[in-house]
Amino acid sequence: LVDLDFAIIAGKEHPLVRKDSVQAAELVEYPWVTLLGNYSGTTRLSSYFAAQNLSPPVSRVVISPGVGNFGFLTSGNYLTYIPTGMLDLANSYNCVPLRMATKFWQASMGLGHRNTHPPEAAVSAFVSTLREDFEKDRAANK
């Protein structure tokens, strides 16, 4: 399992970026960009706002996964959410995380697969990538 933290981001010129602490109620006042087919993300977004006794914001733009959402954020007052591991990429597109008054969300994710002999190529490639990343992290933290 991997724990992922998510952040709400906006273009650097967004009015909420200048605030020291953003309340959930302020987020529903702005248009959102969400990912096509991201049902778990949409559910988490709705759950976050429900926990704050708010209706979730309406997605004004629904796009395919990729860096295209960053363009919307910098061309208007749009908001979106991404894993915090993508913040460096977002910053390279002039997008930054909002300073939220309450934690947005954390998700535990994992992969299950049926053990076959030989293993499926996609599973083997994924496991190899994870091992390489874990080794890099271990070497960097020594």
N, C-alpha and C positions, 0 to 999 in steps of 0.2 A: 504494500500500500504506500501511496505517496500523499502527503498532505499538501494541498494547494491553498494559498491565500489569494483572494481576489480583491481588486481595488477598482473604484470608480474613477474614470479618467475623463479629462476634457482637454481641449486646446489651451495653450498657455494664456490666451487672452480671454478665456471664459470668466464671467463675473464671479463664479464660485471659487475659482482658483485663488483669489486674493483673500479669501476668508480663512481665519484661523481654525474655525470649527464649523463644518457644514452639517446641518440637521437633515434628517430624512425627508421631512416635509418640504424642504427647499428643492429637493431633487425632482419632485413630480411637476414642478413648474417649467421644466425644460424638456425639449424633445430628446428622445433616445434613439441610438443606433443599436440594433441587436442582430444576432447571427441567425441566418436561415437554418431551420432544422435543429436548433440548439434547445431542445425541449427541457433538458435538465437545467440549463442556465435560466431559461424563462421561468421555470418553476421556482428556482432559488430566488430570482429577482422578486417574484410575486410574494414569496414567503418572507423575504426581508421587509417589504413594505407592510405586509399583514401583521408582522410582529410589532410594527410601529403604529398599528391601527390606522393605516393609510391604504388607499387603493393604489395599485401599482401604476407606474407611468405607462403611457401608450407609446409603443414603438412607432416612430415616424418614418424610420428607414430600416428595412430588413435586407441584409446583404449576405453574400457568401463569405465564408471565412477567408481571411487574408489581411493585408495591410490597408485595404480600401477604407476601412472604418476610420482610420486616422485622418484621412482627407476630409471627411465630413466634420470631424471634431474641430479641425482648424478653420473650416470655412463657415462655421456658424456656432451657435450655442448648444451643440449637441453633447450628450453624455453617453458613455458606454462603460462596460466592465471588462476587465481582463485579469488573467493570473498575474500576480506580482512578479513572477519570473520574466514577464514580457515588458516590464517597465522601462528597461534600457532601450528596447526597440521603440516603444511608444515615445520616449523622450527624443529619439533621433528624428521623429516626425513632429516635434514640437507639441507633444501631448504629455500631461503630467497628472499624477493622482491627486484627488481631492483629499483634504484633511477632514475626515469624517468624525463626527461626535461619537458615533457608535461603530463598532467593527462591522464591515460589510458582510463577508462570509468566508468561511474556510470549508473546504471539501476534501474528504479522503477519497482517493481514487485508486483503482487497481485493475488488474487484468486476470481473468480466469480463462483457462483454455483446457481442452481435452488433450490429455497426454497421448501422443501418437508416436509411432516409430516408423520412419524418421519424423522428427517434429516438423510441423508446417513451416514453410520458409518465412512467412511473415512473423511468426512467433519467435523463431530463431533470430531474425534480424532485430526485433524489438528487444529481446533479452540481451543481445550483444551490445546494443546501444545503451541500455541501462547499465550494464557492467562497465562499459567505458566511462560513462558519466560518473558512476559511483567511484571508480578508481581515480578519476581526475579530482573529484571532491576530496577524497581521502588524501591524495598527495598534496593538495592545496592547503589542507588543514593540519598538516604535520608540523 
